[in-house]
Amino acid sequence: MPNHHHADRSRAPSLRVAAAAAAALGLGAAAAGDARADAFCDHARAVAAAERATLVAPEVFASFGYVEQPAAAATPTTTSDDLRLTLGVRYSLGELYQGAVVGQRADATCRRHLALARVQALPQRRALAARARVLDAALAEAARALDQAAGDLAARRATAQEVTAIRLRVDQLRARAVATARELATLPAGDDSLAGALAAYQRADAEVERHDGRLRGARAWDVSVRVGYDRFLDADDESPYFAVVAASFDLGWLAQRPASKRAAAARQRLVRDEPGATSTAGMRALLTAQRQRAAEAGVLADELEHQLDALRRVGGEDGKRFRQTVWFEWVEARAEHAYLEAHAAALGEVLGDAASAAEAP
């Protein structure tokens, strides 16, 4: 594109405002992404705290009423039915253990969520950031083209229709830049290393499944302690206090363990082999498709660049207008190529594939 600094500056401010808006949206992405991650983890941990509260706290019990006694009572003075009061506290070691596991499961769920965000969101974020860099750099060149078109219109070297066409193309470019920044703002922040991110997510998912299995197993046994006060109100010759230790074990636990192992193995296969965005097979298929698309977009961008080089040698107003049209198409092709290349590179990093990372630009 030719560099021309004639002044109708009325269009340039609008492009600068668009660039500033895009930057502001991008800066807001970190806070928005962190808030989403914190909100998920806060919710998971708060739910776990609510469940744990009733598991780890002692249980208070009480009963009051008539209890019918056997006709042949051990104590001759005891009536056949009597008024009985029972008060006490029960503490369950089994539920205490369940409460600890519930908290650990909430922490594991949070770690899985963050790992999933790295697998799904960060490759997309890197790709969008690459597209945004191309579009933001092109906005300055587009502003110069619009200024030149306005100057040509004032000098009667261009028609109002030609200037309007350029302005519409510039508006489309600006809208694409703002839309890209808006997409970035919806994704979690962070651009750290993605090496082995998929394996990390699969480990986090397996940890959640392991805690689920521990919770299922914990419901099969219990050891509890009960202490309290228990007496028939008409009797005064016995101590009313009691302390009882009780233990229970559900024989279904013997069949539960192998079932839990099968569930864990099936879950592992699900997140590793089943078609899907977070499975190894699904991500490798996506990586192959994105590499193919990136190669095709690169061919198109190179062809348009060759056309621009050729058009720079063509003089006249018609040649200049045609060169401007091809330039806008070239920017779109470059932006798409940058997006696909960055996405493919990030996917290779997520998979932990050294060959993939080496092939990526």
N, C-alpha and C positions, 0 to 999 in steps of 0.2 A: 504494500500500500504506500502511496506517496505521502511524504511528510509535508504538510502545508499548514501554516499557522495564521491564515486569515481569520479574522475575528468575527464571527457571530458566536460568542461564548455562551449563549443562552442554552445550548444543548449539553455542553461539557459538564456544568454543575449537576444536571440530572444523572449523568453517568457516574460522577463522583459520589453522589448520594447513594446510588445503587450499590457501588462498590463498598461504601461505608456500611450500608445495611447488611450486605453479605458478610462483611467482617464481623459485625455485631452479632449476627446469628451464629457465626462460627465460634465466637468467644463464649456465647451462651451455651454451647454444646457441652462443655466440661461440667458446668454446674448442673445442667439438666440430667446428664448421664449419671453423675454421682448421686443426685437426688433419687433417681430411679433405683439405682443399686441399693442405696441406703434404705429406701422405702421397702423394697422387697425383703431385705435382711431384717429390718426392724419388724416387719409384719411376721415373718417366720419365727423370730425369736420371741415376739410378744405372744403369739399363739402358743408356743412351747411353754412360756412362763405361765400362761393361764392354765394349761393342762398339768404342768408340774406342780402348781400350787395345791391342787387337791390330792396329788399323789404323795407328796413329801410331808404334808401336814398331818398331825395326829387326828384321829376321828373320835369325836365325843359321842357317846350313846347313853340313852336313858330309857327306862320303861317303868310303868306304874300301873298296877291293876290287880285283880283277883286271879290267883293261880290255884287251881283245884289240887288238893293233896290226896294221896292214897288213903283209903279207909283205914288200913292198918298202918298207922304212923309209927315211926320209931320212937317218938316222944309222946307219951300218953296225953299230955296237955295240949298238943297241937290239934287244931281244928281241921276238918276235912277240906276247907277252902279258906284261904287267907289273903290278906292284902300284902302285896310284895312291891318293893322299891329297889330298882337297880340303876346305878350310875357308874360310869367308867370312861376310860380312855383306851383306845386301841391304836397301836402303831404297827405298821406293816413294813417289814424290811423288803419284801418283794416290790411293793409300790414305790418305796424309796429308790430302789434300783431302776424301776421303770422311769421315774422322774429324771434320774441322771441321764438315761439313754435318750429321753425326749429332748433334753437340752442339747446333747451331742448331735442328735439328728437335725435339729434346727441349724446348728453351725454347719453341718455337712450340706444341708440344703442351700444355705447361703453361698458356700464355696462352689457348689455345682452351678448355681445361677451365675456367679461371676465368671466361671469357666465357660459356660454356654455363651455369655456375652462376648467373650474373647473369640470364640469359634464363629459366631454368627455375625456380630456387629462390627468388630474391628476390621476384618477384611473389607467389608462394605465401606467403613469409614475411610480407610486408606484409599480405596478406589475413588470415592467421592472427593476426597481432598486432592487427589491427582487431577481430576476433572476441573475442580475449582481453580487450581493454579493456572491451568491453560485459559480458562474463561476470564479470570481476573486480569491476566496479562493482556488478553485481547481487548478488554474494555478500553484501555488507554488508546490503543490503535484505532478502535472504532470511534472514539471521541474525536480523534484527529480527522478521520474520514468524514464525519458528520460536519465538522467545522469547515472542511474544504468544500463539501457539497454546498453548504450555505453560502460560502464565498463565491462559488461558481454560479449559484443562482443570482446573487447580487450583481455579478459581472455579466450576466446573461450568457454564460457558457453552459448552463444546465437548465433543464425545465423543472417546474414545480413537481411534476410527476416523478422525475428521476430522484429528486431530493426526498420526496415522500417515501419512495421505495427503499432508499438507504436508511431513512429514519425507522421504518418498520423493521428492517433487518437488525438495526442496532437495538431496538426495543426487544426483539426476540432474544438477542444475545444477552441483554441485561436480565430479562425474565429467566433465562436458563441459569445464569449465575446466581440469582436470588433463590431460585428453586433448589439448586444444589446446596446452597448454604442452609436452607431450611431443612433439607434432608439430613445434613450433617448434624443439625441441632437436635434431631430426634434420636441420635445414636449415643450410646455411652461414650464417655471420654476415654482417652488412653491410646497411646500408640507404641506401647512397649513391644518387646520381642514376642512374636507369636510361635516361636519354635516349639513344636510338640504340644500345641494348645489342644488339639483334638484328643491326644492321649491323656492330657490332664483332665479334660472334661469327662472322659470315659472312666478315669479313676475316681473322680468325684461322684459320678453317678453310681459306681459300684459301692462307694462308701455309704451313700444314702440307703442303698438296698441292704447293705450289711446291718445298718442300724435298724431298719425295718424288721429284719429277721430276728435281731436281738429282742426287739419289743414283742414280737409274736411269741418267742420262747419264754420271755419273762412272765407272760400271763399264765403259764402252765404250773408255776410253783409260787409258794408264799410261806413266809415265816412271820408270825405276828405275835405281839405281846399285848395282853389285855390286863389292866389293873382297874380296880374300882370298889364300889360299895354295893352290897347285895344282901337284903334281909327281908324276912317277913315281919311286918310291923308288930304283930302280936307276940313274937318270940323274942326273948332277950337273953337266951342262954348260949348263943353261938356268936363267934366273931363275924361281923358283917363284911369284912374286907377280903378281897380275893386278888390273886395274880395268876394269870394263865399264859403259858407259851403254847402256841398252836402252829403246826406245820402241815402243809398240804402239797401234793404233787399230782398233776394230771397225767395219766399214762398216755394220753394222746401226744405228749411231747415226743415220745419215741418215734411216732410216725411223722411228726411235724418237722423234725430236723432234715430228713432227706428231701421232703417237699420244699423246704426253704432253700436247700442247696440247688435243687432243680430250678427254682424261681430265680436265684441269683445267676445261674448259668444262662437261663433264657433271657434275662435282662441284658446280660453282657452281649449275647448274640444280637439282640434287638438294636442296641446302640452302635454295634460295630458293623453288622452285615446287612441289616434291613435297609431297603431304599429309604432315603430321607436326608434332610439337610445336614444332620449331625452325625451320620454314619460314615465310616471310612469309605465304604463303596460309593455312597452318594456324593461325598466330597471329591473323590477321585474322578467321578464322572463329570462333576461340575468343573473341576480343574481342566480336564481335557477339552470341554466345550468352550471355556473361557479362553484357553490358549488358541483354539482355532479361530474364535471370533476376533481376538486381538491381532492375529496374523492377517486376517481379512481387512480389519480396520486399518492396519498399518499400510497395506497395499493401496487402499483408497487414499489415505493421507499422502503417501508418496506420489501417487498419480496427480493429485490436485496440486501438490507443490511443484511438480514438473510443469503443469499447465501455467501456474503463476510465473515461473521463470520464463516460460515462452511468451507470456502476455506482457511481461515487462519490456520486451523488445518491440512491442506493437505500439505505435503512436496513435494520437488522435483521442478525441473524447470518447468515441465508442469503445476503443480499446481499454481506456481507463475504467469505464463503467463495467465492462465485462470482467476486468481484472478484480474490481471490487466485489462483484457477485461471486466469483470463484473464491476470493479470499474468505468470505463468510462461510462458504461450504467447507473450505479447508480447516477453518477454526473448529467447526462442528466435528469434522472427522478426527482432528487431532485430540479434541477433548474426549471423544469416545475411545480412541486408541489408548490414551493415557489411563482412562478409567479401567479398561479391560486388562491392560498390562499390569497395573497395580493390583487389581483384584486377583489375577492369576498368581502373581508373586506372593501375595498374602496367603492364598489358599495353599500353595506349596509349602509355605512356612508353617501354617497350621498343621498340615499333615506330618510335619517333621521329616519331610523327604529331602535329603541333601541334594539329590539330583534335580528335584523340582526347583529348589532355591538357586542352584547353580545355573539352570537354564533361564530363570527369570531375569529380566533386565535390572 
